[in-house]
Amino acid sequence: MKVAAIQMTSGPDVSANLEQAAALLEDAAARGASLYDALTPGIGLLGLFELEKALYELRYEIGNRPAWAGIPLQGILEWGIT
């Protein structure tokens, strides 16, 4: 499996940034690179970071806005189902 790391400097023009990122991804794919499975949302290392962030948000809402705690909690519950 080939993987590619893409580094770019983003500017204020969002459309141009997205076009540049797409061109770099297409070039990497043309050279045989593929997406790394561990970067699939909810899986592998990225999934761990997503869960950590969701739990942080839940802890924040409980401590600062208890009435809003249901928002990250719902996301955590839905994330665990998929």
Stockholm file with secondary structure:
# STOCKHOLM 1.0

chainA/1-82         MKVAAIQMTSGPDVSANLEQAAALLEDAAARGASLYDALTPGIGLLGLFELEKALYELRYEIGNRPAWAGIPLQGILEWGIT
#=GR chainA/1-82 SS CBCCCCCCCCCSCHHHHHHHHHHHHHHHHHTTBCCCGGGSTTSHHHHHHHHHHHHHHHHHHHHHCGGGTHHHHHHHHHHHHC
#=GC SS_cons        CBCCCCCCCCCSCHHHHHHHHHHHHHHHHHTTBCCCGGGSTTSHHHHHHHHHHHHHHHHHHHHHCGGGTHHHHHHHHHHHHC
//
